[in-house]
Amino acid sequence: QENADSSTGTVQVRISDQYGRGTGFTDGTWAQPVSVGDRNGNCPEGYPVVNTNENGTVAVVWGDCPNGGTGPWDLKLALSYDHGTNWSTWNISHINGIQMYPFVSISEDNVVALAFYGLDFDDGDLEGDYVVGEEWYLYAAALREPQEGDLWDFTIADPEPLHIVTEYEAAEGDVHALHDFFETVISPDGTWMGIAYQQNIGSHPFEDNEEQRYIKFVRGNLSV
């Protein structure tokens, strides 16, 4: 979780060695929060996402927006291989643009898979950054037992743009076109990754500046 609703701070993780059982409305079996990385910028969308496996691997991924909501975002990953005792944290940004709603899955043999909604400021001939006509895409990558500093070879998982920035969104700095219905999974045998995500298909018939949406699913084989 974020330590506070503020422009700067930290991302915190709480660990339970009893699967979080019996906590009720108290701290219960949860340890004190551990800071796993800094936050720079209070992003208008998104939040830290944590996942783990039965072997004690814990991963946290989040987006930072040090340049404001419509400037270039950073993508960060914190990783522990010992039940959250020791952590490595590094910047895994892939594009000069917005990297929103990152999600992480971990297989039992420590394949870590990531996906996010991305808008690349450098992928076309448009002038400016968050401007009319910019396209959102789905990005994904996976590594086996990643270590601090490893580079993630993200690729576009769906060749169709998920959304195209409208005049209203550009003028208002509204980056909420793609919502947080988003999740990744890894198959039990670790051979493929699945992503559930959203694609906008046009204007909503009775809600101003909103879209009609498809929920889509894509599957890709893993070669890690």
Backbone as ProteinMPNN parsed JSONL, in Angstrom:
{"seq_chain_A": "QENADSSTGTVQVRISDQYGRGTGFTDGTWAQPVSVGDRNGNCPEGYPVVNTNENGTVAVVWGDCPNGGTGPWDLKLALSYDHGTNWSTWNISHINGIQMYPFVSISEDNVVALAFYGLDFDDGDLEGDYVVGEEWYLYAAALREPQEGDLWDFTIADPEPLHIVTEYEAAEGDVHALHDFFETVISPDGTWMGIAYQQNIGSHPFEDNEEQRYIKFVRGNLSV", "coords_chain_A": {"N_chain_A": [[0.831, -1.171, 0.0], [0.302, 2.406, -0.381], [2.045, 4.684, 1.721], [0.788, 7.016, 2.44], [-1.696, 9.393, 1.318], [-0.26, 11.239, -0.607], [2.094, 13.431, -2.313], [4.69, 12.534, -2.291], [6.495, 9.778, -0.815], [6.406, 6.456, 0.465], [6.206, 3.005, -0.639], [4.605, 0.407, 1.002], [4.76, -2.823, 2.568], [3.033, -5.365, 4.276], [3.634, -8.305, 6.062], [2.355, -11.544, 6.712], [2.792, -14.469, 8.582], [0.925, -16.383, 8.857], [-0.838, -16.648, 6.804], [-2.491, -14.461, 6.924], [-4.69, -15.013, 8.495], [-7.423, -14.767, 10.826], [-7.306, -12.086, 11.537], [-9.237, -10.117, 11.904], [-10.405, -6.911, 12.817], [-8.082, -5.849, 13.713], [-4.455, -5.496, 14.043], [-3.607, -8.091, 14.264], [-2.153, -11.014, 12.958], [-0.35, -9.733, 11.376], [2.772, -8.377, 10.433], [4.729, -5.422, 11.241], [4.659, -2.643, 8.937], [6.825, -2.716, 6.077], [8.968, -0.677, 4.269], [9.35, -0.704, 0.823], [10.094, 0.774, -1.334], [10.453, 4.046, -2.863], [8.004, 6.624, -3.448], [7.236, 8.928, -5.972], [5.414, 11.488, -6.721], [1.904, 11.886, -6.89], [-0.015, 9.832, -8.323], [-2.796, 10.057, -10.608], [-4.201, 7.765, -11.205], [-4.179, 4.237, -10.47], [-2.275, 1.957, -8.334], [-0.173, 0.332, -5.875], [0.549, -3.11, -6.551], [0.601, -6.346, -5.209], [2.002, -9.632, -5.157], [2.505, -13.159, -4.564], [4.168, -16.365, -4.055], [4.071, -19.877, -3.074], [6.614, -20.429, -2.26], [7.795, -18.323, -1.016], [8.483, -16.094, -2.486], [8.0, -12.696, -3.096], [6.474, -10.042, -4.755], [6.19, -6.624, -5.665], [4.66, -4.158, -7.598], [4.486, -0.949, -9.111], [3.326, 2.24, -10.398], [4.918, 5.371, -10.821], [4.573, 8.934, -10.904], [6.441, 11.291, -11.381], [6.486, 13.531, -12.967], [3.997, 14.628, -13.038], [0.5, 13.822, -13.759], [0.107, 13.547, -16.545], [2.604, 13.53, -17.619], [5.774, 11.817, -18.324], [5.744, 8.614, -16.834], [7.195, 6.533, -14.243], [8.012, 3.072, -13.92], [8.082, 0.716, -11.403], [9.616, -1.978, -9.58], [9.611, -4.092, -6.794], [11.22, -6.762, -5.157], [11.343, -9.794, -3.376], [12.965, -12.736, -2.296], [12.807, -14.162, 0.003], [10.514, -14.424, 1.702], [9.823, -11.779, 2.171], [11.785, -10.64, 3.768], [14.274, -9.561, 2.875], [14.804, -7.118, 0.346], [14.905, -6.15, -3.118], [14.848, -3.348, -5.204], [13.983, -1.699, -8.192], [13.97, 0.484, -11.076], [11.942, -0.237, -13.75], [11.124, 0.862, -16.097], [9.773, 1.035, -19.39], [8.93, 2.579, -21.553], [8.905, 5.983, -22.801], [6.609, 7.582, -21.443], [3.227, 7.043, -20.321], [2.725, 4.605, -17.876], [0.586, 2.514, -16.742], [-1.498, 0.979, -14.206], [0.058, -1.423, -13.565], [0.449, -4.971, -13.278], [1.205, -8.033, -11.545], [2.262, -11.431, -11.662], [3.316, -14.568, -10.24], [4.951, -17.6, -10.767], [5.249, -20.944, -9.346], [7.854, -21.734, -9.721], [9.221, -19.397, -9.803], [8.921, -17.724, -12.066], [8.338, -14.515, -13.066], [5.794, -12.486, -14.104], [4.745, -9.593, -15.825], [2.436, -6.968, -16.611], [1.028, -4.07, -18.216], [-0.914, -1.06, -18.878], [0.046, 1.014, -21.478], [1.111, 4.17, -22.784], [2.912, 5.478, -25.231], [4.942, 8.193, -25.679], [6.695, 8.521, -27.758], [6.097, 7.06, -30.038], [5.051, 7.832, -32.473], [4.175, 10.427, -34.884], [3.103, 12.596, -33.629], [2.898, 15.85, -32.172], [4.016, 16.859, -29.042], [3.156, 15.469, -25.786], [0.935, 14.061, -24.002], [-1.478, 14.073, -25.979], [-4.167, 14.687, -28.34], [-5.063, 11.826, -30.156], [-3.009, 10.134, -29.367], [-2.144, 6.74, -28.605], [-3.212, 4.047, -26.56], [-1.757, 1.001, -25.411], [-1.494, -2.548, -24.662], [1.007, -3.911, -22.722], [3.452, -6.484, -22.025], [5.617, -8.759, -20.214], [8.011, -11.281, -19.169], [10.201, -12.821, -16.794], [12.517, -15.262, -15.589], [13.246, -15.756, -12.273], [14.068, -12.941, -11.764], [16.621, -10.458, -11.183], [17.912, -7.616, -9.366], [18.24, -4.826, -11.444], [17.959, -6.198, -13.825], [16.81, -6.158, -17.209], [13.619, -5.705, -18.651], [12.03, -7.146, -21.319], [9.643, -5.849, -22.612], [6.771, -6.356, -24.627], [4.234, -5.472, -27.037], [1.175, -6.796, -26.321], [-1.293, -6.989, -27.499], [-2.097, -6.125, -30.69], [-3.968, -4.214, -31.387], [-4.93, -0.869, -30.691], [-5.939, 0.065, -27.417], [-7.281, 2.281, -26.628], [-7.811, 5.617, -27.817], [-6.578, 8.81, -27.305], [-8.794, 11.429, -26.557], [-10.146, 14.698, -27.484], [-11.315, 15.898, -25.234], [-10.05, 14.473, -23.117], [-7.338, 15.147, -23.501], [-7.429, 17.93, -23.117], [-8.358, 18.144, -20.488], [-6.543, 16.705, -19.04], [-7.168, 14.083, -18.432], [-6.682, 10.832, -17.592], [-8.13, 8.546, -17.291], [-9.316, 6.754, -19.006], [-8.933, 3.993, -19.429], [-9.861, 1.539, -17.265], [-9.574, -0.068, -13.977], [-10.073, -2.795, -14.33], [-8.283, -5.401, -14.578], [-5.938, -7.949, -14.884], [-3.436, -10.486, -14.363], [-2.348, -13.854, -15.04], [-0.491, -16.887, -14.49], [-0.052, -20.013, -16.042], [-0.639, -23.255, -14.458], [1.476, -25.008, -15.097], [3.412, -23.247, -15.828], [3.861, -22.461, -18.476], [2.508, -20.602, -19.999], [1.101, -17.258, -20.128], [-1.673, -15.373, -19.069], [-3.822, -12.586, -19.695], [-6.302, -10.465, -18.527], [-8.138, -7.729, -19.656], [-9.061, -4.373, -20.709], [-10.735, -2.936, -23.533], [-11.629, -0.051, -25.25], [-14.476, 0.762, -27.234], [-15.868, 2.777, -28.381], [-17.936, 5.756, -28.042], [-19.857, 6.192, -25.066], [-23.377, 5.588, -24.916], [-25.035, 7.238, -23.321], [-23.565, 8.527, -21.327], [-21.61, 11.267, -20.738], [-18.42, 11.861, -22.158], [-17.491, 9.304, -21.644], [-16.803, 5.783, -22.284], [-17.862, 2.945, -24.273], [-17.12, -0.446, -23.505], [-15.105, -3.335, -24.108], [-14.343, -6.358, -22.421], [-11.444, -8.151, -22.577], [-9.397, -11.049, -23.285], [-6.149, -12.276, -23.405], [-3.722, -14.664, -24.348], [-0.416, -15.791, -23.986], [2.454, -17.675, -24.919], [5.184, -18.574, -22.787], [8.641, -18.102, -22.927], [10.954, -18.566, -21.099]], "CA_chain_A": [[0.0, 0.0, 0.0], [0.999, 3.67, -0.228], [2.07, 5.045, 3.138], [-0.097, 8.161, 2.647], [-2.21, 10.026, 0.105], [0.623, 12.398, -0.69], [2.849, 13.484, -3.564], [5.892, 11.723, -2.105], [6.379, 8.854, 0.306], [6.933, 5.125, 0.232], [5.305, 1.869, -0.797], [4.79, -0.455, 2.159], [4.229, -4.183, 2.54], [2.884, -6.058, 5.555], [3.769, -9.744, 5.884], [1.77, -12.429, 7.719], [3.279, -15.847, 8.458], [-0.218, -17.27, 9.06], [-1.731, -16.42, 5.667], [-3.406, -13.375, 7.232], [-5.909, -15.532, 9.107], [-7.807, -14.364, 12.164], [-6.872, -10.727, 11.853], [-10.358, -9.268, 12.287], [-10.203, -5.491, 12.556], [-6.858, -5.441, 14.4], [-3.239, -5.867, 13.321], [-3.612, -9.541, 14.227], [-0.9, -11.711, 12.682], [0.431, -8.987, 10.397], [3.957, -7.679, 10.925], [4.77, -3.991, 10.981], [4.931, -2.39, 7.516], [8.195, -2.565, 5.583], [9.036, 0.166, 3.071], [10.074, -1.413, -0.233], [10.494, 1.7, -2.393], [9.965, 5.417, -2.765], [7.009, 7.145, -4.379], [7.482, 10.296, -6.424], [4.238, 11.919, -7.462], [0.632, 11.28, -6.494], [-0.619, 9.524, -9.623], [-4.261, 10.122, -10.608], [-4.749, 6.42, -11.363], [-3.282, 3.139, -10.163], [-1.945, 1.658, -6.95], [0.753, -0.799, -5.829], [-0.024, -4.455, -6.609], [1.51, -7.326, -4.62], [1.675, -11.036, -5.359], [3.477, -14.046, -3.929], [3.953, -17.787, -4.3], [4.218, -20.697, -1.87], [8.033, -20.571, -1.931], [8.284, -17.147, -0.309], [8.781, -14.967, -3.367], [7.013, -11.622, -2.997], [6.742, -8.969, -5.718], [5.324, -5.448, -5.641], [4.883, -3.322, -8.777], [3.668, 0.263, -9.071], [3.687, 3.341, -11.273], [5.196, 6.684, -10.24], [4.411, 10.014, -11.881], [7.184, 12.456, -10.888], [6.279, 14.655, -13.879], [2.566, 14.892, -13.117], [-0.319, 12.735, -14.275], [0.194, 13.393, -17.999], [4.002, 13.484, -18.028], [6.305, 10.451, -18.301], [5.681, 7.866, -15.577], [8.17, 5.481, -13.978], [7.482, 1.772, -13.521], [9.02, 0.208, -10.402], [9.399, -3.336, -9.087], [10.313, -4.537, -5.586], [11.193, -8.22, -5.203], [11.967, -10.518, -2.269], [12.958, -14.187, -2.448], [12.874, -14.779, 1.328], [9.3, -14.137, 2.472], [9.719, -10.367, 2.497], [12.82, -10.187, 4.711], [15.201, -8.704, 2.13], [14.167, -6.62, -0.872], [15.597, -5.403, -4.173], [13.893, -2.468, -5.875], [14.592, -0.966, -9.289], [13.113, 1.095, -12.089], [11.848, -1.131, -14.908], [10.388, 1.599, -17.133], [10.004, 0.549, -20.751], [8.62, 3.604, -22.546], [8.811, 7.378, -22.391], [5.177, 7.82, -21.505], [2.445, 6.648, -19.156], [2.745, 3.163, -17.619], [-0.497, 2.534, -15.75], [-2.101, -0.255, -13.713], [0.877, -2.63, -13.697], [0.001, -6.139, -12.522], [2.28, -9.018, -11.459], [1.977, -12.809, -11.27], [4.535, -15.33, -9.967], [4.758, -19.044, -10.777], [5.908, -21.616, -8.226], [9.292, -21.814, -9.988], [9.747, -18.028, -9.811], [8.73, -16.903, -13.259], [7.602, -13.306, -12.713], [5.173, -11.916, -15.303], [4.225, -8.248, -15.618], [1.692, -6.348, -17.705], [0.531, -2.733, -17.882], [-1.41, -0.207, -19.946], [1.09, 1.974, -21.803], [0.95, 5.185, -23.823], [4.287, 5.856, -25.564], [5.003, 9.518, -26.289], [7.66, 8.539, -28.86], [5.803, 6.02, -31.027], [4.4, 8.363, -33.667], [4.585, 11.746, -35.365], [2.327, 13.635, -32.963], [3.668, 16.835, -31.427], [3.588, 16.905, -27.655], [3.118, 14.201, -25.059], [-0.432, 13.561, -23.861], [-2.217, 14.887, -26.944], [-5.208, 13.995, -29.105], [-4.572, 10.849, -31.115], [-2.093, 9.163, -28.765], [-2.783, 5.431, -28.484], [-2.893, 3.165, -25.44], [-1.57, -0.408, -25.761], [-1.224, -3.515, -23.603], [2.393, -4.381, -22.723], [3.691, -7.604, -21.118], [6.945, -9.378, -20.239], [8.238, -12.248, -18.092], [11.568, -13.256, -16.542], [12.679, -16.283, -14.555], [14.062, -15.304, -11.145], [14.733, -11.666, -12.063], [17.482, -9.851, -10.174], [17.961, -6.162, -9.455], [18.915, -4.299, -12.618], [17.585, -6.913, -15.046], [15.955, -5.431, -18.141], [12.403, -6.414, -19.044], [11.79, -6.987, -22.748], [8.199, -5.729, -22.798], [6.243, -6.303, -25.983], [2.804, -5.176, -27.118], [0.497, -8.092, -26.289], [-2.459, -6.897, -28.376], [-1.716, -5.107, -31.676], [-4.994, -3.182, -31.517], [-4.938, 0.114, -29.603], [-7.03, -0.107, -26.458], [-8.0, 3.551, -26.557], [-7.14, 6.753, -28.454], [-6.838, 10.003, -26.498], [-9.785, 12.332, -27.136], [-9.943, 16.123, -27.221], [-11.661, 16.152, -23.831], [-9.013, 13.923, -22.239], [-6.122, 15.947, -23.641], [-7.65, 19.254, -22.532], [-8.593, 18.037, -19.046], [-5.539, 15.866, -18.39], [-7.907, 12.922, -17.936], [-6.04, 9.584, -18.019], [-8.953, 7.489, -16.706], [-10.067, 6.059, -20.059], [-8.828, 2.553, -19.188], [-10.123, 1.388, -15.838], [-8.725, -1.031, -13.279], [-10.383, -4.206, -14.556], [-7.002, -5.778, -15.161], [-5.322, -9.003, -14.077], [-2.588, -11.443, -15.065], [-2.194, -15.177, -14.436], [0.447, -17.819, -15.115], [-0.627, -21.353, -16.024], [-0.05, -24.109, -13.419], [2.753, -25.588, -15.519], [4.358, -22.172, -16.097], [4.205, -22.357, -19.894], [1.842, -19.474, -20.653], [0.602, -16.145, -19.327], [-2.944, -14.831, -19.514], [-4.11, -11.228, -19.238], [-7.647, -9.916, -18.701], [-7.936, -6.287, -19.788], [-10.181, -3.621, -21.28], [-10.571, -2.163, -24.763], [-12.757, 0.838, -25.521], [-14.964, 0.529, -28.597], [-16.646, 3.913, -28.857], [-18.534, 6.611, -27.025], [-20.986, 5.655, -24.311], [-24.596, 6.174, -25.497], [-25.723, 8.245, -22.496], [-22.671, 9.128, -20.339], [-20.689, 12.181, -21.405], [-16.978, 11.637, -22.043], [-17.231, 7.934, -21.224], [-16.699, 4.877, -23.418], [-18.31, 1.559, -24.198], [-15.911, -1.224, -23.299], [-15.016, -4.786, -24.144], [-13.366, -7.045, -21.589], [-10.76, -9.084, -23.464], [-8.424, -11.954, -22.681], [-5.103, -12.701, -24.321], [-2.822, -15.683, -23.805], [0.85, -15.867, -24.699], [3.397, -18.673, -24.424], [6.362, -18.024, -22.124], [9.925, -18.735, -23.27], [11.884, -18.04, -20.091]], "C_chain_A": [[0.88, 1.24, 0.0], [0.953, 4.073, 1.238], [1.147, 6.214, 3.454], [-0.594, 8.643, 1.298], [-1.468, 11.343, -0.074], [1.435, 12.322, -1.97], [4.156, 12.712, -3.48], [5.693, 10.823, -0.892], [6.997, 7.522, -0.048], [5.809, 4.158, -0.098], [5.631, 0.88, 0.31], [4.148, -1.817, 1.943], [4.124, -4.682, 3.973], [2.883, -7.561, 5.283], [3.083, -10.472, 7.038], [2.318, -13.831, 7.508], [2.176, -16.865, 8.729], [-1.281, -17.038, 7.985], [-2.777, -15.349, 5.955], [-4.664, -13.804, 7.948], [-6.155, -14.912, 10.48], [-7.446, -12.947, 12.536], [-8.018, -9.853, 12.329], [-10.094, -7.826, 11.905], [-8.967, -4.962, 13.28], [-5.663, -5.825, 13.55], [-3.07, -7.377, 13.262], [-2.241, -10.131, 13.986], [0.002, -10.948, 11.727], [1.606, -8.274, 11.059], [3.845, -6.189, 10.642], [5.132, -3.74, 9.513], [6.414, -2.206, 7.227], [8.148, -1.709, 4.328], [9.902, -0.518, 2.024], [10.502, -0.492, -1.372], [9.875, 3.061, -2.19], [8.857, 5.672, -3.773], [7.359, 8.587, -4.714], [6.322, 10.728, -7.304], [3.001, 11.171, -7.023], [-0.186, 11.015, -7.759], [-2.143, 9.557, -9.549], [-4.926, 8.764, -10.733], [-3.701, 5.399, -10.929], [-2.937, 3.054, -8.687], [-0.921, 0.522, -6.968], [0.0, -2.13, -5.844], [1.017, -5.436, -6.092], [1.038, -8.728, -4.978], [2.792, -11.874, -4.765], [3.252, -15.467, -4.422], [4.226, -18.559, -3.016], [5.668, -20.835, -1.43], [8.616, -19.343, -1.253], [8.728, -16.007, -1.182], [7.641, -13.956, -3.282], [7.415, -10.522, -3.97], [5.716, -7.861, -5.545], [5.665, -4.601, -6.859], [3.963, -2.111, -8.688], [4.185, 1.287, -10.077], [3.894, 4.616, -10.476], [5.006, 7.744, -11.311], [5.108, 11.283, -11.38], [6.991, 13.698, -11.739], [4.809, 15.024, -14.018], [1.825, 13.768, -13.813], [-0.205, 12.501, -15.762], [1.621, 13.513, -18.517], [4.499, 12.049, -18.018], [6.231, 9.833, -16.902], [6.881, 6.928, -15.475], [7.434, 4.213, -13.567], [8.507, 1.127, -12.596], [8.594, -1.168, -9.905], [10.235, -3.553, -7.837], [10.134, -6.045, -5.48], [11.943, -8.793, -4.006], [11.861, -12.006, -2.542], [12.972, -14.91, -1.101], [11.722, -14.326, 2.223], [9.22, -12.683, 2.92], [10.738, -9.86, 3.489], [13.775, -9.21, 4.05], [14.587, -8.365, 0.779], [15.183, -6.004, -1.818], [14.544, -4.601, -4.921], [14.6, -1.735, -6.995], [13.54, -0.47, -10.27], [13.117, 0.201, -13.322], [11.099, -0.463, -16.061], [10.782, 1.133, -18.526], [9.815, 1.63, -21.8], [8.751, 4.987, -21.929], [7.346, 7.769, -22.521], [4.509, 7.373, -20.227], [2.415, 5.125, -19.068], [1.816, 2.905, -16.43], [-1.003, 1.134, -15.42], [-1.212, -1.482, -13.942], [0.346, -3.741, -12.797], [1.094, -7.195, -12.589], [1.714, -10.371, -11.058], [3.299, -13.542, -11.11], [4.196, -16.815, -9.996], [5.497, -19.665, -9.587], [7.398, -21.823, -8.467], [9.873, -20.442, -10.324], [9.842, -17.39, -11.195], [7.841, -15.73, -12.852], [7.1, -12.67, -14.006], [4.535, -10.581, -14.955], [3.434, -7.804, -16.841], [1.221, -4.976, -17.251], [-0.1, -2.099, -19.111], [-0.359, 0.862, -20.22], [0.71, 2.913, -22.934], [2.328, 5.783, -24.072], [4.294, 7.202, -26.274], [5.85, 9.536, -27.562], [7.318, 7.584, -29.996], [5.121, 6.531, -32.283], [4.901, 9.747, -34.001], [3.824, 12.883, -34.695], [3.245, 14.578, -32.191], [3.12, 16.941, -30.012], [3.518, 15.514, -27.053], [1.692, 13.651, -24.985], [-1.351, 14.427, -24.709], [-3.25, 14.022, -27.662], [-4.568, 13.041, -30.115], [-3.565, 9.867, -30.558], [-2.842, 7.867, -28.463], [-2.269, 4.665, -27.262], [-2.761, 1.727, -25.946], [-1.359, -1.245, -24.499], [0.2, -4.039, -23.76], [2.552, -5.523, -21.723], [5.11, -8.124, -21.281], [7.036, -10.369, -19.089], [9.723, -12.574, -18.009], [11.542, -14.364, -15.494], [13.679, -15.788, -13.512], [14.793, -13.998, -11.451], [15.527, -11.151, -10.867], [17.55, -8.35, -10.418], [18.797, -5.713, -10.651], [18.591, -5.025, -13.904], [16.641, -6.062, -15.893], [14.783, -6.312, -18.561], [12.102, -6.103, -20.506], [10.28, -6.955, -23.009], [7.857, -5.688, -24.287], [4.758, -5.941, -25.919], [2.049, -6.494, -27.284], [-0.753, -8.135, -27.154], [-2.156, -5.801, -29.394], [-2.745, -4.001, -31.856], [-4.869, -2.169, -30.384], [-6.159, -0.083, -28.711], [-7.884, 1.143, -26.345], [-7.158, 4.602, -27.26], [-7.555, 8.013, -27.71], [-7.76, 10.96, -27.246], [-9.433, 13.79, -26.837], [-10.235, 16.454, -25.757], [-10.547, 15.684, -22.902], [-7.732, 14.738, -22.301], [-6.274, 17.298, -22.951], [-7.745, 19.197, -21.014], [-7.502, 17.263, -18.308], [-6.137, 14.6, -17.794], [-7.264, 11.644, -18.485], [-6.838, 8.355, -17.56], [-9.708, 6.67, -17.755], [-10.06, 4.548, -19.871], [-8.89, 2.315, -17.684], [-9.365, 0.189, -15.274], [-9.253, -2.462, -13.328], [-9.189, -4.791, -15.31], [-6.392, -6.858, -14.283], [-4.476, -9.896, -14.972], [-2.587, -12.763, -14.308], [-1.079, -15.908, -15.172], [-0.148, -19.21, -14.987], [0.049, -22.213, -14.955], [1.291, -24.718, -13.81], [3.767, -24.53, -15.939], [4.689, -21.952, -17.555], [3.54, -21.185, -20.602], [1.343, -18.463, -19.625], [-0.717, -15.683, -19.922], [-3.169, -13.453, -18.926], [-5.571, -10.917, -19.534], [-7.534, -8.405, -18.677], [-9.128, -5.671, -20.516], [-9.788, -2.97, -22.604], [-11.818, -1.319, -24.977], [-13.16, 0.729, -26.985], [-15.801, 1.682, -29.126], [-17.261, 4.68, -27.708], [-19.713, 5.92, -26.35], [-22.273, 6.334, -24.782], [-25.261, 7.243, -24.634], [-24.866, 8.82, -21.365], [-21.647, 9.988, -21.071], [-19.237, 11.805, -21.108], [-16.634, 10.284, -21.407], [-17.304, 7.032, -22.447], [-17.481, 3.596, -23.166], [-17.067, 0.679, -24.225], [-16.139, -2.705, -23.571], [-14.063, -5.227, -23.034], [-12.762, -8.145, -22.455], [-9.793, -9.96, -22.668], [-7.424, -12.361, -23.749], [-4.195, -13.694, -23.598], [-1.562, -15.718, -24.655], [1.766, -16.903, -24.083], [4.638, -17.994, -23.857], [7.599, -18.808, -22.54], [10.986, -18.153, -22.349], [12.599, -19.185, -19.39]], "O_chain_A": [[2.062, 1.163, 0.335], [-0.043, 3.839, 1.922], [0.758, 6.397, 4.607], [0.0, 8.346, 0.261], [-1.975, 12.413, 0.26], [1.466, 11.287, -2.637], [4.678, 12.277, -4.507], [4.83, 11.075, -0.051], [7.991, 7.46, -0.772], [4.632, 4.439, 0.126], [6.797, 0.551, 0.532], [3.145, -1.954, 1.244], [5.018, -4.45, 4.786], [2.201, -8.028, 4.371], [3.208, -10.073, 8.196], [2.314, -14.335, 6.385], [2.442, -18.063, 8.821], [-2.474, -17.212, 8.232], [-3.829, -15.32, 5.316], [-5.624, -13.036, 8.009], [-5.216, -14.577, 11.201], [-7.294, -12.631, 13.716], [-7.786, -8.92, 13.098], [-9.617, -7.544, 10.806], [-8.82, -3.751, 13.442], [-5.815, -6.403, 12.474], [-2.462, -7.897, 12.327], [-1.282, -9.815, 14.69], [1.031, -11.478, 11.306], [1.457, -7.649, 12.109], [2.971, -5.752, 9.893], [5.841, -4.546, 8.91], [7.154, -1.623, 8.019], [7.368, -1.988, 3.418], [11.049, -0.874, 2.295], [11.203, -0.93, -2.284], [8.905, 3.219, -1.449], [8.782, 5.02, -4.815], [7.732, 9.366, -3.837], [6.256, 10.378, -8.482], [3.043, 9.96, -6.807], [-0.952, 11.869, -8.205], [-2.725, 9.138, -8.548], [-6.103, 8.623, -10.399], [-2.499, 5.652, -11.005], [-3.257, 3.945, -7.899], [-0.808, -0.183, -7.971], [-1.057, -2.26, -5.226], [2.182, -5.373, -6.484], [-0.16, -8.986, -5.088], [3.885, -11.376, -4.495], [2.276, -15.748, -5.117], [4.571, -17.97, -1.992], [5.928, -21.316, -0.327], [9.807, -19.317, -0.944], [9.298, -15.037, -0.682], [6.468, -14.315, -3.383], [8.577, -10.116, -4.002], [4.535, -8.116, -5.31], [6.841, -4.351, -7.126], [2.816, -2.217, -8.253], [5.323, 1.211, -10.541], [3.129, 4.909, -9.557], [5.247, 7.49, -12.491], [4.441, 12.244, -10.996], [7.296, 14.805, -11.294], [4.414, 15.657, -14.998], [2.439, 12.87, -14.389], [-0.398, 11.375, -16.219], [1.832, 13.591, -19.727], [3.722, 11.139, -17.729], [6.611, 10.461, -15.914], [7.499, 6.574, -16.479], [6.373, 4.269, -12.946], [9.677, 1.002, -12.961], [7.408, -1.487, -9.817], [11.425, -3.238, -7.815], [9.034, -6.557, -5.687], [13.035, -8.338, -3.666], [10.813, -12.495, -2.965], [13.131, -16.13, -1.056], [11.934, -13.899, 3.358], [8.609, -12.388, 3.947], [10.585, -8.756, 4.011], [14.057, -8.146, 4.601], [13.94, -9.2, 0.147], [16.18, -5.419, -1.396], [13.471, -5.117, -5.236], [15.692, -1.203, -6.796], [12.399, -0.931, -10.29], [14.177, -0.087, -13.878], [10.509, -1.143, -16.901], [11.952, 0.872, -18.808], [10.476, 1.6, -22.838], [8.714, 5.149, -20.71], [6.902, 8.228, -23.574], [5.139, 7.327, -19.171], [2.119, 4.44, -20.047], [2.206, 3.057, -15.273], [-0.942, 0.225, -16.248], [-1.69, -2.489, -14.465], [-0.143, -3.485, -11.696], [1.833, -7.259, -13.571], [0.81, -10.459, -10.228], [4.289, -13.196, -11.754], [3.258, -17.248, -9.327], [6.273, -18.992, -8.909], [8.141, -22.066, -7.516], [10.875, -20.331, -11.031], [10.751, -16.602, -11.456], [6.731, -15.923, -12.356], [7.89, -12.352, -14.896], [3.869, -10.446, -13.928], [3.726, -8.212, -17.964], [1.035, -4.737, -16.057], [0.138, -2.531, -20.239], [0.082, 1.545, -19.296], [0.075, 2.513, -23.91], [2.855, 6.509, -23.229], [3.715, 7.339, -27.352], [5.738, 10.465, -28.362], [8.171, 7.319, -30.844], [4.653, 5.728, -33.09], [5.92, 10.196, -33.477], [3.896, 14.023, -35.154], [4.25, 14.15, -31.625], [1.916, 17.094, -29.808], [3.784, 14.515, -27.72], [1.296, 12.851, -25.833], [-1.932, 15.396, -24.22], [-3.21, 12.793, -27.598], [-3.643, 13.414, -30.837], [-3.281, 8.857, -31.2], [-4.021, 7.888, -28.111], [-1.073, 4.639, -26.974], [-3.538, 1.282, -26.791], [-1.084, -0.718, -23.421], [0.558, -4.554, -24.819], [1.878, -5.544, -20.693], [5.731, -7.961, -22.331], [6.244, -10.313, -18.148], [10.42, -12.6, -19.024], [10.667, -14.402, -14.629], [14.815, -15.445, -13.838], [16.023, -13.959, -11.401], [15.165, -11.37, -9.711], [17.284, -7.872, -11.521], [19.924, -6.169, -10.84], [18.911, -4.525, -14.982], [15.791, -5.343, -15.369], [14.942, -7.51, -18.794], [11.939, -4.943, -20.883], [9.712, -7.902, -23.552], [8.557, -5.07, -25.089], [4.114, -6.088, -24.88], [2.253, -7.218, -28.258], [-1.223, -9.218, -27.504], [-1.973, -4.648, -29.003], [-2.429, -2.953, -32.421], [-4.717, -2.563, -29.228], [-7.259, -0.36, -29.187], [-9.066, 1.072, -26.008], [-5.932, 4.496, -27.298], [-8.745, 8.257, -27.507], [-7.539, 11.263, -28.418], [-8.539, 14.076, -26.041], [-9.49, 17.2, -25.121], [-10.143, 16.416, -21.998], [-7.107, 14.993, -21.272], [-5.354, 17.761, -22.277], [-7.266, 20.1, -20.328], [-7.531, 17.175, -17.081], [-5.665, 14.105, -16.771], [-7.295, 11.398, -19.691], [-6.289, 7.258, -17.453], [-10.653, 5.96, -17.411], [-11.068, 3.889, -20.124], [-8.067, 2.831, -16.928], [-8.617, -0.481, -15.986], [-8.919, -3.267, -12.458], [-9.104, -4.684, -16.533], [-6.334, -6.702, -13.063], [-4.746, -10.05, -16.164], [-2.796, -12.797, -13.095], [-0.761, -15.595, -16.319], [-0.692, -19.556, -13.938], [1.189, -21.938, -14.579], [2.152, -24.923, -12.954], [4.871, -24.873, -16.363], [5.698, -21.317, -17.861], [3.962, -20.808, -21.695], [1.187, -18.762, -18.441], [-0.861, -15.61, -21.143], [-2.761, -13.175, -17.798], [-6.027, -11.086, -20.665], [-6.904, -7.847, -17.779], [-10.076, -6.364, -20.887], [-8.658, -2.512, -22.774], [-12.937, -1.825, -24.893], [-12.309, 0.618, -27.868], [-16.383, 1.579, -30.206], [-17.123, 4.3, -26.545], [-20.46, 5.17, -26.976], [-22.268, 7.541, -25.026], [-25.988, 8.083, -25.165], [-25.393, 9.538, -20.516], [-20.907, 9.495, -21.921], [-18.875, 11.479, -19.978], [-15.62, 10.144, -20.724], [-17.792, 7.433, -23.504], [-17.73, 3.208, -22.025], [-16.08, 1.008, -24.883], [-17.21, -3.251, -23.304], [-13.084, -4.539, -22.746], [-13.487, -8.976, -23.003], [-9.429, -9.647, -21.535], [-7.801, -12.741, -24.857], [-3.94, -13.573, -22.4], [-1.626, -15.681, -25.884], [1.853, -17.006, -22.86], [5.09, -16.972, -24.373], [7.6, -20.038, -22.507], [11.814, -17.346, -22.771], [13.424, -18.949, -18.507]]}, "name": "protein", "num_of_chains": 1, "seq": "QENADSSTGTVQVRISDQYGRGTGFTDGTWAQPVSVGDRNGNCPEGYPVVNTNENGTVAVVWGDCPNGGTGPWDLKLALSYDHGTNWSTWNISHINGIQMYPFVSISEDNVVALAFYGLDFDDGDLEGDYVVGEEWYLYAAALREPQEGDLWDFTIADPEPLHIVTEYEAAEGDVHALHDFFETVISPDGTWMGIAYQQNIGSHPFEDNEEQRYIKFVRGNLSV"}
